[in-house]
Amino acid sequence: MIAKKFFIFIVCLSSVFQIFLSSQEDAGIDALAADLQSSSQEKILQAANTLGEMGEKAKHALPALREALKKAKDKKTRAALGAALALIDTEPLETKPIEEKNKVVEIARLIQNDRDQLAAIKVLAEMADLYGSQVSEFHTIVEPVAKILADTNKSNEIRHEAARCLGILPMHASQNAIDAMKIYVAEQEKKWKAELASHSDVPEDVQKRIDTLQSKPTQDATALTEQMKKLSQLYREYAWLQSEGLQKIKAYETLVAKNHEQGKAFLEKAKSLIAEKRFFEAKMTACRAIGFEGYGGPVADYPRLLKKDSAEWWKTVHLINSEPDLLPIWKNCRHNAAVTSVAFSPDGKILASGSLDKTIRLCDISFKKDTLLQGHTAAVTSIAFSPDGTTLASGSLDKTIRLWNVNSGQSIKIFACNPVEDIEREHALVSVLKLGNPVILHVAFSPDGKLLASLSKESKIRLIEMASGKIIKIFYGCSHSVVFSPDGKLLASGGMNGIIKIMEVYSEKEVATFPGFGNIRFSPDGKLVAFQTLSNAIRLYDINSKEVITDLAGHSDFLSNIAFSLDGKWIISGSLDKKVKIWDVNSHKLLATHENYFAPVHSVAFSSDAIFFALADKNGNVEMWKFLPDRTESTIPVRGQSFALSRNGKTLASNSWKDILLYDIESRNYFLKLEGYIKCDVQGLAFSPDGKILASGGSKAIQIWDVNLGKRLYELEGHSGNVFALAYNNNGDILASGGDDNSVRLWDSQSYKHLKTLEGHSDYISSVAFSSDGKILASGSKDSSIRLWEIDSGKTCAILQQHRGYVNSVAFKNNSDLLASGSSDEGILIWDINSKNTFAKLPAHSKYVNSVAFNIDGNLLASAGFDGIIQIWDVKSLQNVISFQSNTKWGTQWVSFTPNGKLLVSGDLDKGIHFWELRLGFSYVEYMDFLNKKE
């Protein structure tokens, strides 16, 4: 009951408070209404403006406003009073007395006076916006407002309001109003384009409105009302762009400039990392500057910083694409304690790791299985594969050596001291050896797999015969590592006492003794040994001459492991300074450095093909990396402007002025020159589908060559100018040609008779391409259009016109209705030839796009431009997946995929033919720990 009474009390109190506020507001309106009767013009204007802002709340002041409007003689005062009336009294004018409609006419008179035009037009525009379609009197203001709009001497603000007013009254549009609006919109368009030209960075939402505005149809409607509506819409768009749009652009430019400076700092950091040969970190840092765009991104967490297509942008792209690669394949914490040793199987398919956690892991590098080997009762110190890869040996602090079956993961043999300690349920596998009480530090197989060497803590080397399981020799070495020479005749041992020993296996004779530390390794040819010096450098020592070749300096802490690649070209080193370094054995140069930010490196190893290397660290991590020392596989230094790749991928043709050179793709060697009969520079080349015939263009004629014989077979005459473009259909029975006589000709490739002439282009033909089924031919021209021709009828079935420059190249996607085109407008368009519309637009280059090409699967599109950049696009996602930079002065002319998809071939005017290895599928974004760590 008490609660109910309290609630009633609160409701009553609220009602009283509302009445109080209302009475206060009414008192304020009454005071303003009284001010309208004042003799002070300033008071009247202030009261009118305040009441207008209150809107319908000030309705009971309407009589006072109307009375004041009747008495007012000053035009400015009348305009203010009229505006207040329009804002307060929003009822349809038809419900009001006729004299109320007259205020439209009264205010309209004010626009005749230059001094009151702006205020009057603003009031009329507001009134028109409220009920312009309901009052016929508004038609009286259209002509005078149109006259004001047409007067270019009027201020921008007055003309802006005049255009706004006319746009609100399309139902009263006149021809004069339309003409004035057209001129004004054209002025705004010109003004906006001039303004836009001074701004290089536009936010996405503004760019969308610009694109929408540019795509609007320009044809006029027939009715004046419809014309005014379209012009009004254009006016409003330009007005928004020049006000809010321009503010957004300026704010965005400020942000872009700030980000650009930050991006430049990342670029400079990347350059310094390149100088240190820390390529992975350098490229990750460079990718940070461009938001990983094109390299697995863009990534929301790492937005682009550098301005797209700026000088710094292209320097960054060039840095990423031109320097060697260190690519992470995987990284995982494979063990629960530090990893002491890693080793690849001889076939490179298995990576083994031993750890202080007493376990061994066998990881199939194709990720098919990960096998855990358990049995040791103390830390695993060393592992080694047998030469045939079927057996793995492991040494441990538990004083045993175990042999494991690599395929099954089972323990197959145990070498232990006497008596056997702590080995349960495996007695049948144990070989009891007179090892004393050794802690095993290192194990190694002989090259023939017949012997196993073990090194114990007391520096004893024991040779175990694998067939019998017996120790055949025991002699002293050093206390850290033991390794056989490649011929199996020598044993080398390194220790922490500063001595390196090399001994003959069977005679135990010391071949050499010299100062050194830690791990020792033979080169694959057996001529060199590598070991650590006191200063943490890698010393290369010639066994025969007994001379030091060089010291590879760079590490700042103890070298935990070193290894040669199987071909002997490289040496890899891991160190407690957390770095891995790769060196060129012949030149003694540092090739690459990778910093393992999280822990000291305990072990490194090369795979048999030296493409992969593994590292293991103190935290139990095992990583595998791919090392690619060169971005370009090879280059053929030939100057040419026309190129063609046979469809079987075996032969490449390039012109050398008036000659044609043929190259074998596999060997990259030139094997034949086609010469004679060519009257001018070769302008176009095309192989027949079987690669046996080559067509070449030139002055008014096409030469047909037998590739195997190197002889000219035919000369096809018919064009009245140079022939620039050639293409065979997939069946090889039709050859298409195009030239500067603006025509396309079709030829029978068996009889080489002329079949049809396709005419319609207004400028020369730069490129031709057949669809997969051979029913459609596409031709690109300098007239900025692409024509699609029906082969059977020879008629044009479509004209594609969205490029703003010359169409330099066209290419069909295999077994698809998609067509790609590249243009001098710097862009690539992908067309759906069924709908005749663009499927996608790719802003690919900073200069002319010279060539486009799909790979055989059609999932990738390559483009080449005058900027020397080769881009590769994923057709489905439309993302740039990789880029290459050719250091050409004259631009890249041509690009093509090899049939197997492993190489991209490009041709330059000055630098020749490049073969780029495609390494797709790896994303830098997938491995960003170091960025997270550092930021």
N, C-alpha and C positions, 0 to 999 in steps of 0.2 A: 504494500500500500504506500509505504514511504517512497519507494522507487518511482511509483506511478506519479505521485505528487511532484517529485523532483523533476521528472521528465516534462510534465505540464509547465512547471515553472521555467525550465530552460527554453521551451518553445515560445512561451509568452515573451520572455526576455529577448529572444532573437527577433521576434516580430516587432517589438518596440524599437530595437536597434535599427532594423531595416527602415522603419517609418522615420526614425531620426535622420538616417542618412539620406533618405529620399527628400525629406523636407529641406535638408541642407543643400542638396543638389538643385532642388526647385528654386530655392532662394538665390543660388548662384546664377541660374538661368534668368530669373526675374531681374537681377542686377544688370546682366548683360543686355537684356531687352530694353531696360531703362537707358543704357548707354547708347542704344541705337537712336534715341531721340535727342542725343547731345548735339550741340553745335560744333563740337570738335571732330574734324574729319579723322584724326588719328584714333580717337575713342571708338568711332563707328567702325573703322577698318579692323581694329583689334577685336571688337565684340563680334563682328561678322566672321572673322577667321576662327575664333574660339568656338562659336556656335556651330560652324560648319564641321569642325573637328569632332564635336560631340554627336553629330549625326542625328538619328531619329530620337535620341533622348531629349533633344531640344525642340520637340515638335510644338510645345505650347508657346514657343517664341515666334512661330510662323507669322501670326498677324503683325507683330511688330516689325519683322523683316520686310513683309510686303508693303507695309506703310512707309518704312524707311526707303524702300526702292522707289516708290512713287515720288517721294520728296527729293531724292538725291538727284543732283544735277552733274556732279563730277563723274566723269566716265570711269575712273579708277574705282571710286566708291561703288558705283552701280555694278561693275564687274565683280567686286568682292561680295556684294549682297546677293547677286544672281548666283554666284558659285555656292554660297551658303544655303540658299533656297534649294538648289539642285541636290545638295548632299543630304539635307534634312528631309525634304519632301520627296520620297521615292515612289509615291503612288503613281500609277499610270496617268498621263496628262489628260486622257480622254475623260477621266472622272472629275476633272477640275473645270472651273469656269473658263470660258474662252479667253478672258483677259490674262489668265495664267500662261497660256501658250504664247502670248505675245512677248513674254520675256526672252524667248529664243530670238525673236526678231529684234528686240531692243538691244540685247547683248551683241547680236550680229552687226548692229550699226557701229559698234565700238571698233571693229576690225578695220574700219576705214581710216582710223586715226593711227598713224605710225607709232605714237607713244603708247597706245593701249592695246596694240595688236597682240602681243605675246600673252597678256593676261586674258584677253577676250577669247583667243583661240583655245587656251587651256581650259577655260570655263566651258566653252562650247563642246570641246572634246569630251570633258567629263559628263556633260549633259547628254551628248550623243551616245556615250557608252551606256548610260542608264536606260534611255528610252528613245533612241534615234529612229528605230523602225516604226514607232507608234505615232510619230508627229511629222506630218507632211511639210511643216514649216522649215524643217531642216534642209530641204532642197534649195532654199534661198541662199544658204551660206556656201554651197559647193563652189559656185563660180568665183566669188571673191577669194575664198581660201585657195582655190586652184591658181588664181592669179598671183597670190602671195608666194605659193610654192614654186611657181615658174620664174619668179624674180630672183635671179642669182645674187643680186645686191643685198638681199635680206640676210639677216644673221642666221647662223646655223641653227640656233635654238628655235627661232621663229619658223624656219622651214621644216625643222623636225616636228614641231607641234602641228604644223599645217598638214604634213604627210600623215601623221597619226590621226588627225581629225578626218581626213578624206578616207583613210583606211577603215574607219569605224562606220562610214556611211556609204558602203558599196551600192546600196539600193538606190541612191540618188546620183550615182556617177554620171558624169558628162564626158564628152569626147575631150574637152579641154582639160578636165581633171585627169583623164587617162594619160593624155600626152604629157602633162606636167609631171605626173607620177613616174612615167617611163624615164623621162630625163633625169629625175631626181634619183631613182633607183640605179640608173646607169652611173650617175656621179658617185653614189655610195659604193657601188661595186668597184669602180676605178680607185676610189679613195682607200677602200679596204685592201685591195690587191697591192697597192703601193705600201700600205701599212704592213701588210703581212710579209712583203718582200724583205722588210727590215728586221724580221724576227725569224730566227732559225729553229727555234724550239717551240712546239705547240703541244699542249696537253691533249690526251686522248679524247676527252669529251668535247673539246673545242674542235679538234680535227674531224670528228664524226659529223658535227654540224656543218663544217666547211664542205666535207665530201657530199653530204646530203644536199646542200645548197647548189653545188656544182652539177649534181646529177639531175636537178629539176629540169623538166622540159621547157624550152624557150619559146615554143610556138604560142601565139596569142589565141585566146578564146574568142568566140564571136560576140557574145553579149557583153555589154559594158560592165554589168555587175560582176560577171565572172572574171573579166580582165582586171577589174579593180581588186577583187579578192586575191588574185595571184600576185599582183604588184604589191598589195599590202603585206602579204606573207613574206615576200622577198625583202621589203623595206624593214619589217620587224626583225628578220634574221640579221640583216646588215647592222641594224641599230643595236641588237644584242651583241654581235661580234665586236662592234666598235666601243662598246661600253663594258659590259660584264666579261665578254670574251677576251677583250684586250687586257683587262685587269688580271684574268686568269693566266694569260700568256706571259705577262710581265712577272707575275709571281712564280710561274713555272720556270721562266728563264733564270730568275734569281736562284731557285733551287738547283737547276741544272748546272749553273756556273759554280755553285758551292760544291755540288757532287763531283763536277769535273776536276776541281782542284784536288779533292780527295782521291779521285781515280788516278790522277797524275802521280800522286804520292805512291800509290800501289804499283804503278808502272815503274817508277824509279826503283822501288824496292825489288821488283821482279828483275830489273836489269842488274842490280847488284848481286842477286842470287844467281843469275846466269853467269856472271863473272866468276862466282865460286863453284860453278858446275853443279849447282843444286837445282836441277832442272824441274823436278816435280814440284818443289816448293815455289819455284819461279813461276811455273805455269798456273799453279793454283792461285798465287797472288795476282797474276795477270788476269785470270778468269774472274777474280773478285772485282777487278776494275770494270769488267764488262758484264757483270751479273751472270756469268756462266752462259751468256747468250750464244747459242750455237754449239755449246760444249756440254750438253746435258741439261740445259736450262731454257729460259731464264728461271731463277729461283727466287721465290718471294722473300726469303730471309736475306738474300744477297742481291738487291736490285742493281741495275746498271748504274754506274757512276760516270764513266766517260761519255761524252757526247757521241752519239752514233755517227759514224762516217767522218769524225774529226781526224786530224793527223795523228793524234795520240791513240785513237781507236784502232787505226790501221797498223800502227806500230805495235800495239798490243797483240792484235791478231797475228801479225807477222812473227812476233816473238813466240807465241804459242805454237805456231805451225812450222817454224823453220828450225827450231832447236831440237836436239835429241829428246827422246821421251823416256821417262821412268814411269811405267804404268802399274798401279797396284792391282794384283789379280785377286787376292784375298788377304784378310788380316783377321786373326782370331786368337783368343787366349786358349791355346790348346792344352796347356799344362797348369798345374796348381802351384808350381814353383819354377825357378829359373831353368831355362833350357840350356843344356851344356853342349849339345852337338846336333847338327842337321846334315842330312845327306840325301842326294837324289839317287834313285835306282839308275842303272846304266841306260835303260831305255827312256828315262826321263818321265815316266808315268807315275812313279811313287815318290813321295817325299817323307822321309823318316826323321823323327826328332826324339832325342833322349833328354830326360829331365832329372832334376833333383827330387822330383816327386816319386821317383823309383819306377816310372813307367816309360814306355816307348809308344809312340803313335805312328802308324803308317797311314798316310793320307793320299788317296787317289786324287791327283790334281784336276781330274775332270769332275770331282765332287761326288763320285758314285759311292764311295765308301770311306769310312774313317775307322781304322782298326786299332784297338787299344791292346798293347802287349804288356801283361803283368806277370811278375815272377821274381824280379829282383827285390831284395829286402833292404836295399840302401840305394843311394843316388846312382843314376846311370851317368857315367862320365864320358863315354865314347861309343859311337856306332859306326859300322862300315858295311856296305853291300859287297857280296861276292861278285866277281867279274861277270858271271852269267845272270846276276840279279835275282836268283832264286832264294838266296840265303842272306840273312842279316846277322852280323855279329855285334854283341854289345858287351862292354866292360863296365864294372860297377865297383863301388866302394864296399859292396858285400863280399869282395874277394873272389868273385866268379866271373867267368866269361860264358855267355849264353849264345847259342845259335838258334835262329828262328826261321821257320818256313814262311816266306813272304806272302805266298798265296793264301795259306790257311791261318797264319798268325799264331801257329802253335810252336812251343819250344821243342826243339828236336835234339839238342845236345847241351850239356852243361860241363864246363871245365872248372873243377874246383880244387881247392887245396886238400891236403890230407892231415887230419881227418875231415870228412865232409861235415859241415855244420849247417843246421837250420834249413835243410832241403827236404821237404816232405813229399811223399807220394810220387817222386820222380826218380827213384834210385836207378831204374833201368836206363835212364838217360844220362846218368852222371859218369864222366870220365875222371877218375881220381888221378891227379897229377901231383908230382912233387914240386909244388909251387912255393913251398914254405908258407908264409903268411902274407901274400901280396895284396895290396890294394891296387886294382887295375885302373890306370889313368888313360890308356890309349890302346886302340886295336886297329890293325890294318891287314887287308888281304894282299897276297902277292898277285901280280898281274895275271898269272895262269890259274889262280884260285887254289893252288895245292898247299900253300902255307898260310898260316895266320900268325901275325906278330902281335905280341902284347907287351906293353910297357908298364912296369909297376912303379910304385912310389919310391922304391929304393934304387931306381934307375936301371933295373934289370930288364933286358929284352929277351923274351922267350919265343922261340919259333916252334909252333905246333904244326905237325903234319896232319892235314885234314883227313886223309884216308885212314890213318891208324889212330888218330887222336892222341899221339904221343909227342912229347917235347923232344925235338932233335937237337936244339942248341940253346944255350943260355949264355949271354954275354952282356957286358955293361954298355949302356948308352947314356942318354941324358934324361932328365926327369919330367919332360913335358909332352913330347910327341915322337912318333916313329912312323916312317913311311918308306915304301919300296920305290925304287927307280922304275921307269916304264918297262925296261927290259928284265926286271926282276933280279938283277945281279947285285944291286947295291941297296943298302939300308941307310937312311939318314935319320938322325935323332937330334932334337933340340931340347934345351932345358932352360931353367931359370938361373943357372950358375954362370951364364955368359959364354957357354961353349956349344958349338955345333959340331957334330961328328958325322962323317960319311964312311961307311964300312962295307967291305965285300961280304955278301950274305953267307957264303959257305966257308971262306977262309978266315973270317972275322978280322981281316986286315983293315987297318984304318987307311982310307984313301986320302982323307983331308980332315983337318981340324982347324977351326977358325972361330973368332968371336961372334956371337950372335945369341938371340933369345927366342924362346917360345916355339910356335909352330914352324915347321919347315916343309916346303913342298917342292917336288921336281916339276919342271916344265914337261909337257907331253912328249917332246922329242928327247928328253933326258939330258939336254945340254946345260940347263940352268937349274939352280935351286934358288928359292926365295925364302927369306926369313927376316926376323925383326932385328933392328939395330938398337943400341942403347938409347938413341934419340927418337924411338918409335917410328922410324922409317922402314920401308921394305927394301931390303938389299937383294939385288939380283947378282948372283955369283956364277961365273963360268967354271964348270967342273974341270974341263980339259986344260984350260990355260991357267986355272987357279987364280983368276983375276976378278976383281969387283967390276961389274959392268956399270951399275948406277945405283943410287939410292932414291927411292920414290918417297919423298917427304910430303907430309900433309896431316897426319894424325897427331893429336896432342896428348894421347894416352896409350896405354898398353894395347898391342894388337892381339885380340882374342883369337883371330883365325884369319888365314889367307888361303886362296885357292886359285888355280889356273883354270881357264876355260879349256874344253877338250881340244880345240884347234890351236891352242897356245897363243892366241892373239891378245887375250885380255887376262888380267889378274884382278881378283876382288879381295878386299880386305875389310874386316869388321873390327871395331875397337871399343874400348870402354869409354871413349869420348862420345859415344852414341852415334857414330857416323859409319856409313858404309861407303867405300870408294872403289871405283872401277878405273883401271889404268890400261893404257895401250902398251903392250910389252915391247914392241919394236921402236916406237917413237918416244916411249917413256913419259907420255903425256897423260895427265889426269883427264878421263873422259866424262865422269859423272860422280856426283856426291849425293848421298841421301842421308838426311839426319833423322834418326829415330828419336823423336823428342821425349819419349816416355821412359826409356831405360837404356843402360849400356848394352851394346851388342855383344853377344857371347859366341855366336857362330854364324858363318856364311857358307854358301855353296852354290856352284853353277850347275844348271841342268846340262845334259850331254850336248844339246844343240846350242848352248850358251845364250839362248833367247831369254830364259828365265833364271832368276837367282832367288835364293831363299835367305832369310835372316831370322835369327832367334835371339831373344833378349832376356834380361834378368827377371822380367815380370811374368815369364812363361808364354809370351806371345811368339807365334810363328807366322811369318809373313812370306808371301811369294810375290815377286815383282817381275815385270817384263821390261827388258832393256832394249830400246831401239835407237841405235846410235845416229841414224840419219833419216831425215824425213823424206828425202827424195831417193828412190832406189837407184836411178841412173838418169843420165841426160845424154842425148845425141846432139852435138853442137852443129846443127845444120840450119842455114838461113832459108826460110821459106814462108809463103803466105797461104798455101793450099796444102791440106793434109787429108788423108783417108786411112781408115783401119779396116782391114778385111773382116768379114763377119765371123770367120773362124778364129780370129785373133792371132793369126800367124804372121801376117804381113802388114807393114806400114808403108804408105806412100807419102812422099813430100816433094814439092817442087823445089828446084834450085834454079831460079830464073827460068830459062827455057828448057831445062832438063827435068826429068822426074827420077828421083832416087827411091829404090825399094830396100826396106830393112827387114831383117828377120827379128821378130819380137823377142824370141827366147834368148838369142845371143846379143841382141841390140846392134848387130853388125849390118852394114850396108852390103848388099850382095848383087845389085844390078842397077844400071843406069839406062833409062829410056831416053833416047835423044834423037834429034832430027825431026823433020816434018812439023815442028812446032814453030809457028810464025811469030808468036809473042809470048810474054810471060804466061805460065799456066795459071788459070783463074779458078779452076774447080777440079775436083777429083772424086771418083766413085768406083768402088769395087762391085762386081757382080756378086750375088749371094754365095756362089761357090768359091769366090776368091781367085778364079782363073783369069778373069777379064778385068781390065782397068779402063775406065773412060776418063779422059782429060779434056778440059775446056780451054778455049783460047780465042783468037780473033776469028769470028764468023764460022768456026768449024769445031767439030768434036773429033778427037782422035781415040780410036779403039785399039787397045794393046793386049797382046797375049803375055800374061805375067811370067809363065814358065819359059817361053821362048825368048821373051824380051823383044818381040817384033810388033810393029804396027800392022793391024789387020784391016782397018777401014778408016775412012775419013767421012764424017757426016756433015754435009753443008746444007744450009737453009736459014740459019740466023743471019740477020743483017748487021749484027754487032758482036761484041765480046760475049762469050758464054761464061757465066759466073757460077751457076748452080747445076748440079747433076745428082740424080738418084735413080737406082733400080728398084722395082717393086720386089716383093718377097719371092715371087716365082721366078724372077730374073728374065721374064719375057718382054718387059717394057722398060725403056730408059726414058726418063724425063729430063729436059734441059731448059734452063731459063737464062736470059741475058739482058743486055742493055737496049735491046730492041723492044722491050716491054712485053715480050710474048713468052709463052711456055710451049715447048714442042714435045710431042710423044713419038718415040721411035720403036719399031719392032727390033728386039735385040738379037733375033735369029737372022733375019734378012737385012736388018738395019735400014729398012724403008721408013720413010716419014709416014706417020699415021694421022696425026691431028695437030693443029695449031690452036692453042688456047689464048684468046685475047680478051683484055679487059683492064689490065693494070695500066696506070698512067705514068709509071716510072719503072726503072730497071728491076729485074728479078734477082734477089740476093740468095734465096734458099728455096728448095723444093723437097717434099717428103711424101711418101706413100703411106696410107693407112695399112694396118696389118693384113686386111683382106684384099688390099689392092684396088678397092672400088673408088676410093677418094684420094685425090692428090691435093696437098696444101702447098700454096706458094706465098712466100713473103716478099714484100717489095719496098722500095724506097718511098712509094706513095703512102706509107704508113698503114697499109691494109694487108690483110691475109685473105686470099680467095681459096675457097674449097671447090674443087672441080669434080664432076662425075666423069669417071674415065670412059664409060660406055658411050655417053651422049656428048661428052666434051663441053658440057654447059656448066656455068657457074651455079652452084647450089647454095652458096652463102658467101657473104662478104663480112669479115670480122674487122671492126674498126674501133678499137679502144686504145691503141698505142698512140702516143703523141710524137713519135719519131720514126725513123726508118725501121722496118722489120728486117733484122739481120739474119735470123735463124728460126727455123721451125722444125719440130720433131714430134712424131707420134709415139705415144706409149703403146707397147706391145699388147695386142689383144684387148684393146680398150678404145673408148671413144674420147680419150683425153688427148689434147694437142698442146704442146708448150711452145712459146714464142719468146724470143729475146729481141730487144730493141735499143735504139740509140737514146731512148728516153730513160735508160738506166734500169729498167724494170723487166720482169718476166711475168707473162700472163699464162695461165693454164686454162684452156677452153674445153667446154663440153660441146663437141661438134653436133650433138643431137639437138640441144636447146639453143646452140649458137651463142651461149652466154659464157662469161668468164667463171671458171670454177675457183680460181684463186689469183691473187696478185702478190708477187714477191718483190719487194724493193731490194734487188739483189746486189747492185754495184754502185760505185760512185762515178763510174763513167760508162760508156757504151757497153751493152751486152752483145758480144760477137757470136757466141755459140751456146746452144743448149742441147742436151742429150740425155735420154733415159737409159738406165741400165736394162739388161735383158729381162729382168723380173718386173721392171716397171715400178719398183718401190723407191727408187732413188732417181733424182734429177740433178744433173751437173750443169753448171753455167760457167762461162769464161768471159772476161771483159777486158776493156782497155786499161783498167786499173791494175792488171796483172794478177787479180785475185781469181781463184777457182773455188766456187762454192758447191757444196753438195747438200741437197735438200731431201728430207724424208717426205715423200709425196702425200702420205696419209696425214701426218701431223702438221705438214708445211713448216717444220722446224729446220733451221740450218744445222746439220749434224757435224759438219767438219769443213774447214777451209784450208786452202793452200795458197802460198804467195810465191809468184815467180818474179824474180828481180829483172823484169824486162822494161825497157824504155818505151817500147811501142805497143805494149799490151798483148794479152793472150788471144790468139785468133780462133783457136779450135780446141774442142775437148770431146773425149769419147771414153766409154768404159770398155775394158776387155770383156769378152764373153763370159769368162769365169768370175767376173766381178771383183777380182782381187787387186786389179790395177786400174788407175785412171791415167789416160794419156792426154797430154796437152801440147799444143804447138804455139811457139812465139815467132814473131818476125825476126828477132835478133838473137835470142838465146837458144833456139832450137826446140827439140822435142823432149818433153819430160815424162818420166814414168813415176807416178805417185802411188805408194802403197796405201791401200784403204784399210784403216784399222778402226772399223766401226763397232759399235756395241759397247764401247767403254765410255763411261761418263765420269768426268772429273768430280761431279757433284756427289758421286757415291762415296767419295773418300775425303771427308772434310774435317777430320779430327784435329789436324794441325791448325786449321783456321780457328776452330772453336777454342783450342788450347791457347792460341796466341791473342785472341780478342777477348 
